[in-house]
């Protein structure tokens, strides 16, 4: 659908006016489509992103030594120590220090 088609369909719902006269619709009526677009954008894009960010923050807050984690780069390891913004993980024979925010998921919790 093109923009011209959508505009012509929306204009079809407008009441007809006599030639040479202007519409007397209140000014707030013109704002209704913008408000509806904002509401749809909020429900479709902004709200799910906020929910995902809250879940990730809760995951990072509950992180503790011994948890098996997956880092955003795909590295799988076990948490050795946690500091303010850094986490030390052990993966096989190597010890890595990564940003806390780069931890994507906790696959196993320490029992």
MOTA-V279363 format. One record per backbone hydrogen bond with DSSP energy under -1.0 kcal/mol. NH is the residue of the N-H (numbers start at 0). CO is the residue of the C=O. If there is no record, write none. Layout:
BEGIN
nh->NH co->CO
nh->NH co->CO
END
This chain:
BEGIN
nh->5 co->1
nh->6 co->2
nh->7 co->3
nh->8 co->4
nh->9 co->5
nh->10 co->6
nh->11 co->7
nh->12 co->9
nh->13 co->10
nh->20 co->17
nh->29 co->26
nh->34 co->30
nh->35 co->31
nh->36 co->32
nh->37 co->33
nh->38 co->34
nh->39 co->35
nh->40 co->36
nh->41 co->37
nh->42 co->38
nh->43 co->39
nh->44 co->40
nh->45 co->40
nh->46 co->41
nh->48 co->44
nh->49 co->45
nh->50 co->46
nh->51 co->47
nh->52 co->48
nh->53 co->49
nh->54 co->50
nh->55 co->51
nh->56 co->52
nh->57 co->53
nh->58 co->54
nh->59 co->55
nh->60 co->56
nh->61 co->57
nh->65 co->78
nh->66 co->63
nh->67 co->107
nh->68 co->76
nh->69 co->104
nh->70 co->74
nh->71 co->101
nh->73 co->70
nh->76 co->68
nh->77 co->89
nh->78 co->66
nh->79 co->87
nh->80 co->87
nh->82 co->85
nh->86 co->97
nh->87 co->80
nh->88 co->95
nh->89 co->77
nh->90 co->93
nh->93 co->90
nh->95 co->88
nh->97 co->86
nh->99 co->84
nh->101 co->98
nh->102 co->99
nh->103 co->69
nh->104 co->69
nh->106 co->67
nh->107 co->67
END
